[in-house]
Every structure is written in structure tokens, then in C-alpha cells.
């Protein structure tokens, strides 16, 4: 389990390390950023992502219990 977590965390960090060019982004992102709404969008997406990860871990734990039962 520890190797999976480490690989997952590394895969999240790699895109930030290999920034090849400046990203200007669409105008909508600039508008959200200037009004401070981008932080709300990032927060909501982060919450959804963390819930999905938590649900997958929960399912994995239940599946392991069932496998060990047999």
C-alpha cells in the first residue's frame, strides 16, 4: 500500500516540475482569478477529488476484508 501512495503522490508532483512553457490560459480563467472565484473552483474540484480517492480507498479496504475472509 505504501508504494501505491508514494507513486500516486509523485505522479501528482511531476506535472508541476516539468513546466515547459508559460501558460496564458483562457480569458475566463483570468476573470475568475481577478474576481477571486478561481479559489472557489479549485476548492470544489479538490473536495470532489478527495472524496473520490477516499471512496476508492474505502472500497479497497472492504474488498481486502472479503478476500481475507475466504
N, CA, C and O atoms as a Maestro MAE file, in Angstrom:
{
 s_m_m2io_version
 :::
 2.0.0
}

f_m_ct {
 s_m_title
 :::
 protein
 m_atom[280] {
  # First column is atom index #
  i_m_mmod_type
  r_m_x_coord
  r_m_y_coord
  r_m_z_coord
  i_m_residue_number
  s_m_chain_name
  s_m_pdb_residue_name
  s_m_pdb_atom_name
  i_m_atomic_number
  :::
  1 25 0.828 -1.199 0.000 1 A "UNK " " N  " 7
  2 3 0.000 0.000 0.000 1 A "UNK " " CA " 6
  3 2 0.867 1.255 0.000 1 A "UNK " " C  " 6
  4 15 0.520 2.246 -0.643 1 A "UNK " " O  " 8
  5 25 1.986 1.224 0.712 2 A "UNK " " N  " 7
  6 3 2.839 2.404 0.786 2 A "UNK " " CA " 6
  7 2 3.426 2.767 -0.568 2 A "UNK " " C  " 6
  8 15 3.558 3.947 -0.892 2 A "UNK " " O  " 8
  9 25 3.783 1.751 -1.369 3 A "UNK " " N  " 7
  10 3 4.335 2.022 -2.692 3 A "UNK " " CA " 6
  11 2 3.306 2.694 -3.581 3 A "UNK " " C  " 6
  12 15 3.647 3.583 -4.361 3 A "UNK " " O  " 8
  13 25 2.054 2.282 -3.476 4 A "UNK " " N  " 7
  14 3 0.993 2.884 -4.281 4 A "UNK " " CA " 6
  15 2 0.799 4.347 -3.915 4 A "UNK " " C  " 6
  16 15 0.610 5.192 -4.790 4 A "UNK " " O  " 8
  17 25 0.845 4.646 -2.625 5 A "UNK " " N  " 7
  18 3 0.659 6.025 -2.171 5 A "UNK " " CA " 6
  19 2 1.819 6.889 -2.648 5 A "UNK " " C  " 6
  20 15 1.608 8.013 -3.102 5 A "UNK " " O  " 8
  21 25 3.018 6.385 -2.551 6 A "UNK " " N  " 7
  22 3 4.196 7.142 -2.980 6 A "UNK " " CA " 6
  23 2 4.143 7.397 -4.478 6 A "UNK " " C  " 6
  24 15 4.412 8.513 -4.922 6 A "UNK " " O  " 8
  25 25 3.804 6.389 -5.259 7 A "UNK " " N  " 7
  26 3 3.697 6.562 -6.709 7 A "UNK " " CA " 6
  27 2 2.605 7.563 -7.048 7 A "UNK " " C  " 6
  28 15 2.779 8.388 -7.944 7 A "UNK " " O  " 8
  29 25 1.481 7.500 -6.342 8 A "UNK " " N  " 7
  30 3 0.385 8.440 -6.573 8 A "UNK " " CA " 6
  31 2 0.835 9.874 -6.290 8 A "UNK " " C  " 6
  32 15 0.566 10.772 -7.088 8 A "UNK " " O  " 8
  33 25 1.510 10.097 -5.176 9 A "UNK " " N  " 7
  34 3 1.962 11.443 -4.835 9 A "UNK " " CA " 6
  35 2 2.999 11.962 -5.827 9 A "UNK " " C  " 6
  36 15 2.981 13.139 -6.189 9 A "UNK " " O  " 8
  37 25 3.882 11.103 -6.257 10 A "UNK " " N  " 7
  38 3 4.886 11.505 -7.241 10 A "UNK " " CA " 6
  39 2 4.216 11.880 -8.560 10 A "UNK " " C  " 6
  40 15 4.619 12.840 -9.216 10 A "UNK " " O  " 8
  41 25 3.195 11.121 -8.945 11 A "UNK " " N  " 7
  42 3 2.506 11.427 -10.202 11 A "UNK " " CA " 6
  43 2 1.748 12.754 -10.122 11 A "UNK " " C  " 6
  44 15 1.493 13.380 -11.151 11 A "UNK " " O  " 8
  45 25 1.390 13.181 -8.927 12 A "UNK " " N  " 7
  46 3 0.757 14.489 -8.782 12 A "UNK " " CA " 6
  47 2 1.763 15.632 -8.859 12 A "UNK " " C  " 6
  48 15 1.420 16.735 -9.285 12 A "UNK " " O  " 8
  49 25 3.000 15.374 -8.452 13 A "UNK " " N  " 7
  50 3 4.016 16.424 -8.393 13 A "UNK " " CA " 6
  51 2 4.726 16.617 -9.735 13 A "UNK " " C  " 6
  52 15 5.137 17.733 -10.053 13 A "UNK " " O  " 8
  53 25 4.876 15.567 -10.514 14 A "UNK " " N  " 7
  54 3 5.653 15.621 -11.755 14 A "UNK " " CA " 6
  55 2 5.174 16.703 -12.732 14 A "UNK " " C  " 6
  56 15 6.018 17.399 -13.295 14 A "UNK " " O  " 8
  57 25 3.878 16.881 -12.963 15 A "UNK " " N  " 7
  58 3 3.473 17.924 -13.913 15 A "UNK " " CA " 6
  59 2 3.918 19.331 -13.505 15 A "UNK " " C  " 6
  60 15 4.162 20.178 -14.364 15 A "UNK " " O  " 8
  61 25 4.024 19.581 -12.204 16 A "UNK " " N  " 7
  62 3 4.451 20.903 -11.761 16 A "UNK " " CA " 6
  63 2 5.956 21.110 -11.948 16 A "UNK " " C  " 6
  64 15 6.414 22.242 -12.100 16 A "UNK " " O  " 8
  65 25 6.716 20.027 -11.937 17 A "UNK " " N  " 7
  66 3 8.165 20.126 -12.101 17 A "UNK " " CA " 6
  67 2 8.569 20.335 -13.558 17 A "UNK " " C  " 6
  68 15 9.585 20.972 -13.835 17 A "UNK " " O  " 8
  69 25 7.790 19.808 -14.478 18 A "UNK " " N  " 7
  70 3 8.161 19.847 -15.886 18 A "UNK " " CA " 6
  71 2 7.434 20.917 -16.680 18 A "UNK " " C  " 6
  72 15 6.990 20.659 -17.799 18 A "UNK " " O  " 8
  73 25 7.305 22.095 -16.130 19 A "UNK " " N  " 7
  74 3 6.614 23.178 -16.818 19 A "UNK " " CA " 6
  75 2 7.476 23.641 -18.000 19 A "UNK " " C  " 6
  76 15 8.534 24.238 -17.808 19 A "UNK " " O  " 8
  77 25 7.015 23.360 -19.212 20 A "UNK " " N  " 7
  78 3 7.825 23.618 -20.395 20 A "UNK " " CA " 6
  79 2 7.631 25.025 -20.949 20 A "UNK " " C  " 6
  80 15 8.554 25.584 -21.541 20 A "UNK " " O  " 8
  81 25 6.476 25.590 -20.771 21 A "UNK " " N  " 7
  82 3 6.218 26.920 -21.339 21 A "UNK " " CA " 6
  83 2 5.238 27.671 -20.459 21 A "UNK " " C  " 6
  84 15 4.549 27.092 -19.620 21 A "UNK " " O  " 8
  85 25 5.197 28.953 -20.671 22 A "UNK " " N  " 7
  86 3 4.251 29.780 -19.940 22 A "UNK " " CA " 6
  87 2 2.848 29.525 -20.458 22 A "UNK " " C  " 6
  88 15 2.627 29.457 -21.667 22 A "UNK " " O  " 8
  89 25 1.915 29.387 -19.555 23 A "UNK " " N  " 7
  90 3 0.533 29.150 -19.938 23 A "UNK " " CA " 6
  91 2 -0.243 30.447 -19.718 23 A "UNK " " C  " 6
  92 15 -0.336 30.948 -18.598 23 A "UNK " " O  " 8
  93 25 -0.795 30.977 -20.802 24 A "UNK " " N  " 7
  94 3 -1.551 32.218 -20.665 24 A "UNK " " CA " 6
  95 2 -2.977 31.944 -20.225 24 A "UNK " " C  " 6
  96 15 -3.544 32.729 -19.465 24 A "UNK " " O  " 8
  97 25 -3.566 30.861 -20.676 25 A "UNK " " N  " 7
  98 3 -4.897 30.465 -20.246 25 A "UNK " " CA " 6
  99 2 -5.988 31.259 -20.939 25 A "UNK " " C  " 6
  100 15 -5.731 32.306 -21.533 25 A "UNK " " O  " 8
  101 25 -7.193 30.757 -20.859 26 A "UNK " " N  " 7
  102 3 -8.324 31.449 -21.480 26 A "UNK " " CA " 6
  103 2 -8.737 32.676 -20.671 26 A "UNK " " C  " 6
  104 15 -8.351 32.841 -19.513 26 A "UNK " " O  " 8
  105 25 -9.519 33.515 -21.303 27 A "UNK " " N  " 7
  106 3 -9.955 34.743 -20.637 27 A "UNK " " CA " 6
  107 2 -10.818 34.445 -19.425 27 A "UNK " " C  " 6
  108 15 -10.796 35.196 -18.450 27 A "UNK " " O  " 8
  109 25 -11.583 33.354 -19.472 28 A "UNK " " N  " 7
  110 3 -12.440 33.004 -18.353 28 A "UNK " " CA " 6
  111 2 -11.613 32.796 -17.087 28 A "UNK " " C  " 6
  112 15 -12.013 33.224 -16.005 28 A "UNK " " O  " 8
  113 25 -10.459 32.139 -17.221 29 A "UNK " " N  " 7
  114 3 -9.599 31.909 -16.065 29 A "UNK " " CA " 6
  115 2 -9.065 33.231 -15.513 29 A "UNK " " C  " 6
  116 15 -8.948 33.396 -14.299 29 A "UNK " " O  " 8
  117 25 -8.746 34.161 -16.392 30 A "UNK " " N  " 7
  118 3 -8.291 35.474 -15.939 30 A "UNK " " CA " 6
  119 2 -9.386 36.206 -15.187 30 A "UNK " " C  " 6
  120 15 -9.121 36.871 -14.184 30 A "UNK " " O  " 8
  121 25 -10.622 36.085 -15.672 31 A "UNK " " N  " 7
  122 3 -11.747 36.732 -14.997 31 A "UNK " " CA " 6
  123 2 -11.968 36.111 -13.622 31 A "UNK " " C  " 6
  124 15 -12.149 36.822 -12.635 31 A "UNK " " O  " 8
  125 25 -11.952 34.775 -13.564 32 A "UNK " " N  " 7
  126 3 -12.114 34.105 -12.271 32 A "UNK " " CA " 6
  127 2 -11.000 34.497 -11.317 32 A "UNK " " C  " 6
  128 15 -11.243 34.728 -10.133 32 A "UNK " " O  " 8
  129 25 -9.781 34.574 -11.829 33 A "UNK " " N  " 7
  130 3 -8.640 34.909 -10.993 33 A "UNK " " CA " 6
  131 2 -8.754 36.335 -10.471 33 A "UNK " " C  " 6
  132 15 -8.462 36.588 -9.303 33 A "UNK " " O  " 8
  133 25 -9.173 37.266 -11.316 34 A "UNK " " N  " 7
  134 3 -9.254 38.666 -10.894 34 A "UNK " " CA " 6
  135 2 -10.379 38.883 -9.892 34 A "UNK " " C  " 6
  136 15 -10.285 39.771 -9.044 34 A "UNK " " O  " 8
  137 25 -11.446 38.082 -9.978 35 A "UNK " " N  " 7
  138 3 -12.566 38.235 -9.046 35 A "UNK " " CA " 6
  139 2 -12.418 37.341 -7.817 35 A "UNK " " C  " 6
  140 15 -13.233 37.421 -6.898 35 A "UNK " " O  " 8
  141 25 -11.399 36.500 -7.788 36 A "UNK " " N  " 7
  142 3 -11.163 35.623 -6.654 36 A "UNK " " CA " 6
  143 2 -11.997 34.359 -6.685 36 A "UNK " " C  " 6
  144 15 -11.965 33.590 -5.725 36 A "UNK " " O  " 8
  145 25 -12.744 34.115 -7.756 37 A "UNK " " N  " 7
  146 3 -13.595 32.924 -7.841 37 A "UNK " " CA " 6
  147 2 -12.802 31.670 -8.192 37 A "UNK " " C  " 6
  148 15 -13.294 30.556 -8.012 37 A "UNK " " O  " 8
  149 25 -11.593 31.838 -8.685 38 A "UNK " " N  " 7
  150 3 -10.781 30.676 -9.059 38 A "UNK " " CA " 6
  151 2 -10.500 29.799 -7.844 38 A "UNK " " C  " 6
  152 15 -10.384 28.580 -7.968 38 A "UNK " " O  " 8
  153 25 -10.390 30.421 -6.671 39 A "UNK " " N  " 7
  154 3 -10.127 29.662 -5.461 39 A "UNK " " CA " 6
  155 2 -11.326 28.808 -5.074 39 A "UNK " " C  " 6
  156 15 -11.165 27.717 -4.528 39 A "UNK " " O  " 8
  157 25 -12.521 29.300 -5.354 40 A "UNK " " N  " 7
  158 3 -13.725 28.515 -5.098 40 A "UNK " " CA " 6
  159 2 -13.759 27.309 -6.031 40 A "UNK " " C  " 6
  160 15 -14.077 26.201 -5.601 40 A "UNK " " O  " 8
  161 25 -13.436 27.518 -7.297 41 A "UNK " " N  " 7
  162 3 -13.430 26.437 -8.268 41 A "UNK " " CA " 6
  163 2 -12.401 25.380 -7.881 41 A "UNK " " C  " 6
  164 15 -12.694 24.184 -7.910 41 A "UNK " " O  " 8
  165 25 -11.207 25.814 -7.524 42 A "UNK " " N  " 7
  166 3 -10.144 24.887 -7.134 42 A "UNK " " CA " 6
  167 2 -10.541 24.124 -5.872 42 A "UNK " " C  " 6
  168 15 -10.273 22.928 -5.768 42 A "UNK " " O  " 8
  169 25 -11.172 24.795 -4.920 43 A "UNK " " N  " 7
  170 3 -11.597 24.145 -3.684 43 A "UNK " " CA " 6
  171 2 -12.646 23.071 -3.955 43 A "UNK " " C  " 6
  172 15 -12.556 21.965 -3.422 43 A "UNK " " O  " 8
  173 25 -13.635 23.392 -4.779 44 A "UNK " " N  " 7
  174 3 -14.689 22.425 -5.083 44 A "UNK " " CA " 6
  175 2 -14.117 21.214 -5.820 44 A "UNK " " C  " 6
  176 15 -14.457 20.075 -5.496 44 A "UNK " " O  " 8
  177 25 -13.258 21.450 -6.802 45 A "UNK " " N  " 7
  178 3 -12.636 20.346 -7.532 45 A "UNK " " CA " 6
  179 2 -11.779 19.502 -6.592 45 A "UNK " " C  " 6
  180 15 -11.773 18.275 -6.700 45 A "UNK " " O  " 8
  181 25 -11.063 20.138 -5.681 46 A "UNK " " N  " 7
  182 3 -10.228 19.396 -4.720 46 A "UNK " " CA " 6
  183 2 -11.078 18.542 -3.795 46 A "UNK " " C  " 6
  184 15 -10.720 17.401 -3.502 46 A "UNK " " O  " 8
  185 25 -12.200 19.079 -3.332 47 A "UNK " " N  " 7
  186 3 -13.082 18.323 -2.445 47 A "UNK " " CA " 6
  187 2 -13.640 17.103 -3.173 47 A "UNK " " C  " 6
  188 15 -13.662 16.004 -2.621 47 A "UNK " " O  " 8
  189 25 -14.088 17.296 -4.404 48 A "UNK " " N  " 7
  190 3 -14.624 16.183 -5.190 48 A "UNK " " CA " 6
  191 2 -13.549 15.124 -5.401 48 A "UNK " " C  " 6
  192 15 -13.814 13.930 -5.258 48 A "UNK " " O  " 8
  193 25 -12.339 15.558 -5.740 49 A "UNK " " N  " 7
  194 3 -11.235 14.622 -5.973 49 A "UNK " " CA " 6
  195 2 -10.899 13.842 -4.711 49 A "UNK " " C  " 6
  196 15 -10.700 12.629 -4.772 49 A "UNK " " O  " 8
  197 25 -10.834 14.516 -3.573 50 A "UNK " " N  " 7
  198 3 -10.502 13.848 -2.320 50 A "UNK " " CA " 6
  199 2 -11.601 12.864 -1.919 50 A "UNK " " C  " 6
  200 15 -11.305 11.798 -1.379 50 A "UNK " " O  " 8
  201 25 -12.862 13.206 -2.174 51 A "UNK " " N  " 7
  202 3 -13.959 12.279 -1.883 51 A "UNK " " CA " 6
  203 2 -13.852 11.030 -2.753 51 A "UNK " " C  " 6
  204 15 -14.072 9.919 -2.271 51 A "UNK " " O  " 8
  205 25 -13.519 11.203 -4.013 52 A "UNK " " N  " 7
  206 3 -13.346 10.046 -4.890 52 A "UNK " " CA " 6
  207 2 -12.206 9.153 -4.422 52 A "UNK " " C  " 6
  208 15 -12.337 7.929 -4.417 52 A "UNK " " O  " 8
  209 25 -11.102 9.748 -4.032 53 A "UNK " " N  " 7
  210 3 -9.960 8.983 -3.530 53 A "UNK " " CA " 6
  211 2 -10.343 8.247 -2.241 53 A "UNK " " C  " 6
  212 15 -10.009 7.075 -2.065 53 A "UNK " " O  " 8
  213 25 -11.044 8.942 -1.347 54 A "UNK " " N  " 7
  214 3 -11.489 8.312 -0.107 54 A "UNK " " CA " 6
  215 2 -12.421 7.147 -0.360 54 A "UNK " " C  " 6
  216 15 -12.319 6.113 0.300 54 A "UNK " " O  " 8
  217 25 -13.326 7.303 -1.307 55 A "UNK " " N  " 7
  218 3 -14.264 6.234 -1.649 55 A "UNK " " CA " 6
  219 2 -13.529 5.026 -2.225 55 A "UNK " " C  " 6
  220 15 -13.855 3.883 -1.903 55 A "UNK " " O  " 8
  221 25 -12.542 5.280 -3.074 56 A "UNK " " N  " 7
  222 3 -11.767 4.176 -3.640 56 A "UNK " " CA " 6
  223 2 -10.975 3.436 -2.569 56 A "UNK " " C  " 6
  224 15 -10.866 2.211 -2.614 56 A "UNK " " O  " 8
  225 25 -10.428 4.160 -1.619 57 A "UNK " " N  " 7
  226 3 -9.693 3.522 -0.517 57 A "UNK " " CA " 6
  227 2 -10.652 2.701 0.332 57 A "UNK " " C  " 6
  228 15 -10.312 1.598 0.759 57 A "UNK " " O  " 8
  229 25 -11.851 3.230 0.581 58 A "UNK " " N  " 7
  230 3 -12.861 2.515 1.358 58 A "UNK " " CA " 6
  231 2 -13.252 1.211 0.666 58 A "UNK " " C  " 6
  232 15 -13.343 0.166 1.311 58 A "UNK " " O  " 8
  233 25 -13.480 1.272 -0.630 59 A "UNK " " N  " 7
  234 3 -13.824 0.070 -1.392 59 A "UNK " " CA " 6
  235 2 -12.668 -0.931 -1.355 59 A "UNK " " C  " 6
  236 15 -12.893 -2.135 -1.231 59 A "UNK " " O  " 8
  237 25 -11.441 -0.441 -1.462 60 A "UNK " " N  " 7
  238 3 -10.271 -1.316 -1.419 60 A "UNK " " CA " 6
  239 2 -10.175 -2.035 -0.075 60 A "UNK " " C  " 6
  240 15 -9.867 -3.226 -0.024 60 A "UNK " " O  " 8
  241 25 -10.438 -1.316 1.003 61 A "UNK " " N  " 7
  242 3 -10.380 -1.931 2.326 61 A "UNK " " CA " 6
  243 2 -11.460 -2.995 2.481 61 A "UNK " " C  " 6
  244 15 -11.192 -4.071 3.017 61 A "UNK " " O  " 8
  245 25 -12.667 -2.713 2.023 62 A "UNK " " N  " 7
  246 3 -13.742 -3.702 2.110 62 A "UNK " " CA " 6
  247 2 -13.436 -4.924 1.255 62 A "UNK " " C  " 6
  248 15 -13.718 -6.052 1.660 62 A "UNK " " O  " 8
  249 25 -12.865 -4.708 0.082 63 A "UNK " " N  " 7
  250 3 -12.525 -5.818 -0.804 63 A "UNK " " CA " 6
  251 2 -11.447 -6.701 -0.183 63 A "UNK " " C  " 6
  252 15 -11.506 -7.925 -0.294 63 A "UNK " " O  " 8
  253 25 -10.473 -6.090 0.462 64 A "UNK " " N  " 7
  254 3 -9.432 -6.869 1.135 64 A "UNK " " CA " 6
  255 2 -10.011 -7.724 2.257 64 A "UNK " " C  " 6
  256 15 -9.598 -8.867 2.448 64 A "UNK " " O  " 8
  257 25 -10.984 -7.159 3.011 65 A "UNK " " N  " 7
  258 3 -11.628 -7.935 4.070 65 A "UNK " " CA " 6
  259 2 -12.335 -9.150 3.491 65 A "UNK " " C  " 6
  260 15 -12.245 -10.250 4.036 65 A "UNK " " O  " 8
  261 25 -13.041 -8.945 2.380 66 A "UNK " " N  " 7
  262 3 -13.744 -10.059 1.751 66 A "UNK " " CA " 6
  263 2 -12.768 -11.103 1.222 66 A "UNK " " C  " 6
  264 15 -13.031 -12.301 1.325 66 A "UNK " " O  " 8
  265 25 -11.660 -10.670 0.665 67 A "UNK " " N  " 7
  266 3 -10.668 -11.615 0.146 67 A "UNK " " CA " 6
  267 2 -10.033 -12.423 1.277 67 A "UNK " " C  " 6
  268 15 -9.771 -13.615 1.111 67 A "UNK " " O  " 8
  269 25 -9.787 -11.799 2.405 68 A "UNK " " N  " 7
  270 3 -9.158 -12.476 3.531 68 A "UNK " " CA " 6
  271 2 -10.125 -13.417 4.234 68 A "UNK " " C  " 6
  272 15 -9.700 -14.356 4.907 68 A "UNK " " O  " 8
  273 25 -11.420 -13.172 4.085 69 A "UNK " " N  " 7
  274 3 -12.435 -13.994 4.720 69 A "UNK " " CA " 6
  275 2 -12.458 -15.403 4.144 69 A "UNK " " C  " 6
  276 15 -12.716 -16.359 4.875 69 A "UNK " " O  " 8
  277 25 -12.197 -15.549 2.862 70 A "UNK " " N  " 7
  278 3 -12.277 -16.857 2.192 70 A "UNK " " CA " 6
  279 2 -11.105 -17.728 2.484 70 A "UNK " " C  " 6
  280 15 -11.034 -18.854 1.991 70 A "UNK " " O  " 8
  :::
 }
 m_bond[279] {
  # First column is bond index #
  i_m_from
  i_m_to
  i_m_order
  :::
  1 1 2 1
  2 2 3 1
  3 3 4 2
  4 3 5 1
  5 5 6 1
  6 6 7 1
  7 7 8 2
  8 7 9 1
  9 9 10 1
  10 10 11 1
  11 11 12 2
  12 11 13 1
  13 13 14 1
  14 14 15 1
  15 15 16 2
  16 15 17 1
  17 17 18 1
  18 18 19 1
  19 19 20 2
  20 19 21 1
  21 21 22 1
  22 22 23 1
  23 23 24 2
  24 23 25 1
  25 25 26 1
  26 26 27 1
  27 27 28 2
  28 27 29 1
  29 29 30 1
  30 30 31 1
  31 31 32 2
  32 31 33 1
  33 33 34 1
  34 34 35 1
  35 35 36 2
  36 35 37 1
  37 37 38 1
  38 38 39 1
  39 39 40 2
  40 39 41 1
  41 41 42 1
  42 42 43 1
  43 43 44 2
  44 43 45 1
  45 45 46 1
  46 46 47 1
  47 47 48 2
  48 47 49 1
  49 49 50 1
  50 50 51 1
  51 51 52 2
  52 51 53 1
  53 53 54 1
  54 54 55 1
  55 55 56 2
  56 55 57 1
  57 57 58 1
  58 58 59 1
  59 59 60 2
  60 59 61 1
  61 61 62 1
  62 62 63 1
  63 63 64 2
  64 63 65 1
  65 65 66 1
  66 66 67 1
  67 67 68 2
  68 67 69 1
  69 69 70 1
  70 70 71 1
  71 71 72 2
  72 71 73 1
  73 73 74 1
  74 74 75 1
  75 75 76 2
  76 75 77 1
  77 77 78 1
  78 78 79 1
  79 79 80 2
  80 79 81 1
  81 81 82 1
  82 82 83 1
  83 83 84 2
  84 83 85 1
  85 85 86 1
  86 86 87 1
  87 87 88 2
  88 87 89 1
  89 89 90 1
  90 90 91 1
  91 91 92 2
  92 91 93 1
  93 93 94 1
  94 94 95 1
  95 95 96 2
  96 95 97 1
  97 97 98 1
  98 98 99 1
  99 99 100 2
  100 99 101 1
  101 101 102 1
  102 102 103 1
  103 103 104 2
  104 103 105 1
  105 105 106 1
  106 106 107 1
  107 107 108 2
  108 107 109 1
  109 109 110 1
  110 110 111 1
  111 111 112 2
  112 111 113 1
  113 113 114 1
  114 114 115 1
  115 115 116 2
  116 115 117 1
  117 117 118 1
  118 118 119 1
  119 119 120 2
  120 119 121 1
  121 121 122 1
  122 122 123 1
  123 123 124 2
  124 123 125 1
  125 125 126 1
  126 126 127 1
  127 127 128 2
  128 127 129 1
  129 129 130 1
  130 130 131 1
  131 131 132 2
  132 131 133 1
  133 133 134 1
  134 134 135 1
  135 135 136 2
  136 135 137 1
  137 137 138 1
  138 138 139 1
  139 139 140 2
  140 139 141 1
  141 141 142 1
  142 142 143 1
  143 143 144 2
  144 143 145 1
  145 145 146 1
  146 146 147 1
  147 147 148 2
  148 147 149 1
  149 149 150 1
  150 150 151 1
  151 151 152 2
  152 151 153 1
  153 153 154 1
  154 154 155 1
  155 155 156 2
  156 155 157 1
  157 157 158 1
  158 158 159 1
  159 159 160 2
  160 159 161 1
  161 161 162 1
  162 162 163 1
  163 163 164 2
  164 163 165 1
  165 165 166 1
  166 166 167 1
  167 167 168 2
  168 167 169 1
  169 169 170 1
  170 170 171 1
  171 171 172 2
  172 171 173 1
  173 173 174 1
  174 174 175 1
  175 175 176 2
  176 175 177 1
  177 177 178 1
  178 178 179 1
  179 179 180 2
  180 179 181 1
  181 181 182 1
  182 182 183 1
  183 183 184 2
  184 183 185 1
  185 185 186 1
  186 186 187 1
  187 187 188 2
  188 187 189 1
  189 189 190 1
  190 190 191 1
  191 191 192 2
  192 191 193 1
  193 193 194 1
  194 194 195 1
  195 195 196 2
  196 195 197 1
  197 197 198 1
  198 198 199 1
  199 199 200 2
  200 199 201 1
  201 201 202 1
  202 202 203 1
  203 203 204 2
  204 203 205 1
  205 205 206 1
  206 206 207 1
  207 207 208 2
  208 207 209 1
  209 209 210 1
  210 210 211 1
  211 211 212 2
  212 211 213 1
  213 213 214 1
  214 214 215 1
  215 215 216 2
  216 215 217 1
  217 217 218 1
  218 218 219 1
  219 219 220 2
  220 219 221 1
  221 221 222 1
  222 222 223 1
  223 223 224 2
  224 223 225 1
  225 225 226 1
  226 226 227 1
  227 227 228 2
  228 227 229 1
  229 229 230 1
  230 230 231 1
  231 231 232 2
  232 231 233 1
  233 233 234 1
  234 234 235 1
  235 235 236 2
  236 235 237 1
  237 237 238 1
  238 238 239 1
  239 239 240 2
  240 239 241 1
  241 241 242 1
  242 242 243 1
  243 243 244 2
  244 243 245 1
  245 245 246 1
  246 246 247 1
  247 247 248 2
  248 247 249 1
  249 249 250 1
  250 250 251 1
  251 251 252 2
  252 251 253 1
  253 253 254 1
  254 254 255 1
  255 255 256 2
  256 255 257 1
  257 257 258 1
  258 258 259 1
  259 259 260 2
  260 259 261 1
  261 261 262 1
  262 262 263 1
  263 263 264 2
  264 263 265 1
  265 265 266 1
  266 266 267 1
  267 267 268 2
  268 267 269 1
  269 269 270 1
  270 270 271 1
  271 271 272 2
  272 271 273 1
  273 273 274 1
  274 274 275 1
  275 275 276 2
  276 275 277 1
  277 277 278 1
  278 278 279 1
  279 279 280 2
  :::
 }
}
